[in-house]
Amino acid sequence: MLLSFVVPAYNEEAYLGACLESILDQTRGLEHLTEIIVVNNASTDSTREIARSYPRVRLVDESRKGLPFARQAGFLASTGSLIANVDADSRLTPGWVENVLATFREHAANEDRQRPLVSLSGPLVYYDLTPRQSRLVNVFYGIAWLTYATNKYILRVGSMVQGGNFVLSRAALEAIGGYDTSITFYGEDTDIARRLHAVGKVLFTFDLKMLSSARRLKHEGMITIAFRYAVNYFWTTFFKRPFTREHIDIREPELSQQFEA
């Protein structure tokens, strides 16, 4: 069971190193079971050079700017039976790799072949928020989980994965035709969850946490972001397309500089 890490990176010179170090720390001794791919997504800073400075990291260039394009390019370049999608501003929590491998092995040994585990995901823990802001995020995740459970177990119309912290079965991703590159940003993770739900089990668990930067929440506002994600989750689940087609790219040079400190 080979685990392929795919890290999309557009102008991520301030964050990419810490992300890769966290992956390398947990995969030492597991080189035969893991590979790490950074997708340089049309960066104009030193993202590409940083990725190339790590001997175990394989660099893939994708000139078409956009998260789904980068995820698809990484997927096509990977060789693993499991694809771990980790954003460049994120860091693995202790035991993350062990948790992922153990969960997929356990399900493979015990479950019905008609409904294999095809996706494993968990929440983001924002390391640069105040305690009050972190509590608000926890409330949002609580509501999101109730919505996920309702859609998955009662309405049976879809599921949920957290963008930047989800692992997919290669066979299942191939079966659904890969990522939908017509989606620009919002709804890309919901679209994957919805389509994967048709071919297997999509599991969201609070036991699989990922550390991440709250730069988007800080730039656009927590209430605004919560509303946008909620609307696009609903729209993508029930209408099979996101409601919001445009988004602010906080990785543009003039914006990203605001978060490097």
C-alpha positions in Angstrom: 0.0 0.0 0.0 1.9 3.1 -1.3 0.8 6.5 0.0 1.4 9.3 -2.4 1.4 12.9 -0.9 0.3 15.5 -3.4 1.0 19.1 -2.3 -0.3 21.8 -4.7 1.8 25.0 -4.4 1.2 28.4 -5.9 3.5 31.1 -4.4 4.0 29.2 -1.2 7.6 30.0 -0.4 6.7 31.1 3.2 4.9 27.9 4.1 6.0 25.0 1.8 9.2 24.1 3.8 7.3 23.5 7.1 4.7 21.4 5.3 7.4 19.2 3.6 9.3 18.9 6.9 6.2 17.6 8.7 5.7 15.0 6.0 9.3 13.9 5.9 9.4 13.6 9.7 6.6 11.1 9.7 7.8 9.1 6.7 11.3 8.4 7.7 11.7 4.7 7.6 8.6 4.5 5.4 10.3 5.5 2.2 9.2 2.2 0.6 5.6 3.0 1.4 5.4 6.8 0.6 6.2 9.3 -2.1 6.0 13.1 -2.0 5.0 15.2 -5.0 4.9 19.0 -5.0 2.9 20.5 -7.9 4.3 23.9 -8.7 1.2 25.7 -10.0 2.5 28.6 -12.0 4.4 30.1 -9.0 6.3 33.4 -9.5 8.3 33.2 -6.3 10.8 30.6 -5.1 8.3 27.8 -4.5 9.8 25.7 -7.2 13.4 26.0 -5.9 12.3 25.2 -2.4 10.6 22.0 -3.6 13.6 21.0 -5.6 15.9 21.4 -2.5 14.4 18.3 -0.8 15.9 15.1 -2.2 12.8 12.9 -1.5 10.4 15.4 -3.1 9.4 15.0 -6.8 8.5 18.2 -8.6 5.7 18.5 -11.1 5.0 21.7 -13.0 1.4 22.6 -13.8 1.1 25.9 -15.8 -2.7 26.0 -15.6 -3.3 27.9 -12.4 -6.0 26.5 -10.2 -6.3 24.0 -7.3 -8.2 21.3 -9.2 -5.6 21.5 -12.1 -2.8 21.1 -9.5 -4.5 18.2 -7.7 -5.1 16.4 -11.0 -1.6 16.9 -12.2 -0.3 15.5 -8.9 -2.6 12.5 -9.1 -1.5 11.7 -12.7 2.1 11.9 -11.7 1.7 9.7 -8.6 2.0 5.9 -8.3 0.4 5.2 -5.0 -2.8 3.3 -4.3 -3.7 6.0 -1.8 -3.5 9.8 -2.7 -3.0 12.1 0.3 -4.0 15.7 -0.5 -2.2 18.1 1.7 -2.1 21.9 1.2 1.2 23.7 1.2 0.3 25.9 4.2 -0.6 22.8 6.3 1.4 20.5 8.6 0.7 16.9 9.6 -0.3 16.3 13.2 1.5 13.6 15.2 0.6 10.1 14.1 -1.2 11.3 10.9 0.5 8.8 8.5 0.2 5.9 10.9 -3.5 6.7 11.4 -4.2 6.8 7.6 -2.4 3.5 6.8 -4.0 1.7 9.8 -7.5 2.9 8.9 -7.3 1.8 5.3 -5.8 -1.6 6.2 -8.4 -2.2 8.9 -11.3 -1.4 6.4 -9.7 -3.5 3.7 -9.5 -6.5 6.0 -13.0 -6.2 7.4 -15.4 -4.6 4.9 -17.7 -5.7 2.1 -15.9 -5.4 -1.2 -19.0 -3.7 -2.7 -18.5 -0.7 -0.4 -14.7 -0.2 0.2 -13.3 2.7 2.0 -12.5 5.2 -0.8 -11.8 8.4 1.2 -10.6 9.4 4.6 -10.7 13.0 5.8 -10.7 15.1 8.9 -10.8 18.7 10.1 -8.3 21.5 10.0 -6.9 23.0 13.2 -5.8 26.6 12.6 -2.6 27.2 14.5 -2.7 31.0 14.2 -6.1 31.8 15.6 -7.1 33.2 19.0 -8.8 30.8 21.4 -12.1 32.5 20.8 -11.8 32.2 17.1 -10.8 28.5 17.4 -14.0 27.9 19.4 -16.0 29.4 16.6 -14.3 27.1 14.1 -15.2 24.1 16.3 -18.9 25.2 16.3 -18.8 25.4 12.5 -17.3 21.9 12.3 -20.0 20.6 14.7 -22.7 21.9 12.4 -20.8 20.6 9.3 -20.6 17.1 10.8 -24.4 17.1 11.5 -25.0 18.1 7.9 -22.6 15.5 6.7 -24.3 12.8 8.7 -27.7 13.8 7.5 -26.7 13.8 3.9 -24.8 10.6 4.1 -27.0 8.4 6.3 -30.5 9.8 5.9 -30.7 11.6 2.5 -28.0 9.4 1.0 -27.0 12.2 -1.4 -23.3 12.7 -0.7 -20.7 13.0 2.0 -17.9 15.4 3.1 -14.1 15.8 2.8 -12.0 18.7 4.0 -10.0 20.2 1.3 -6.3 20.0 2.2 -6.8 17.0 4.5 -8.1 14.1 2.6 -6.8 10.7 1.4 -8.4 9.0 -1.7 -8.2 5.6 -3.1 -6.5 5.7 -6.5 -8.9 3.1 -8.0 -11.9 5.1 -6.8 -10.6 8.3 -8.2 -9.9 6.7 -11.5 -13.4 5.3 -11.5 -15.0 8.7 -11.2 -12.7 10.3 -13.8 -10.4 12.2 -11.5 -10.9 15.8 -10.3 -13.4 18.2 -12.0 -11.0 20.9 -13.4 -14.0 23.1 -14.4 -14.4 24.0 -10.7 -12.2 26.9 -9.8 -12.1 26.7 -6.0 -15.2 26.5 -3.9 -17.0 23.1 -3.9 -14.0 21.1 -5.3 -13.8 19.0 -2.1 -17.6 18.5 -1.9 -17.7 17.5 -5.6 -15.1 14.8 -4.9 -17.0 13.6 -1.8 -20.3 13.5 -3.7 -19.0 11.5 -6.6 -16.9 9.1 -4.4 -20.0 8.4 -2.3 -21.4 6.6 -5.3 -18.5 4.1 -5.4 -17.6 3.5 -1.8 -17.3 4.7 1.8 -16.3 8.3 2.4 -15.3 8.7 6.0 -14.9 12.0 7.9 -13.4 11.6 11.4 -12.3 14.1 14.0 -9.4 11.7 14.8 -7.6 12.8 11.6 -6.6 16.4 12.3 -4.4 18.6 10.2 -2.7 21.9 11.3 -3.2 24.7 8.8 -2.9 28.5 8.4 -6.0 30.6 8.9 -4.8 33.2 6.5 -8.0 33.0 4.3 -10.2 33.3 7.4 -8.3 36.3 8.5 -8.4 38.0 5.1 -12.0 37.5 4.2 -13.6 37.1 7.7 -14.8 34.0 9.5 -18.5 34.6 9.0 -18.1 35.3 5.3 -16.0 32.2 4.7 -18.4 30.0 6.8 -21.3 31.3 4.7 -19.5 30.7 1.4 -18.5 27.2 2.2 -21.9 26.3 3.5 -23.7 27.7 0.4 -21.3 25.9 -2.0 -21.5 22.7 0.0 -25.2 22.7 -0.4 -25.2 23.7 -4.0 -22.6 21.2 -5.0 -24.3 18.4 -3.1 -27.7 18.9 -4.5 -27.1 20.7 -7.9 -23.8 19.1 -8.7 -22.0 22.4 -9.3 -20.7 25.2 -7.0 -22.7 28.4 -6.5 -19.6 30.5 -6.3 -17.4 30.6 -9.4 -14.9 33.2 -8.3 -12.6 33.5 -5.3 -9.9 35.7 -3.9 -6.5 34.1 -4.3 -4.7 35.0 -1.1 -1.5 33.5 -2.6 -1.1 36.4 -5.0 2.2 38.2 -4.3 0.6 41.4 -2.9 -1.7 39.5 -0.6 0.6 36.7 0.5 3.1 39.1 1.9 0.6 40.2 4.5 0.7 36.7 6.0 4.3 35.8 6.0 5.0 37.4 9.4 
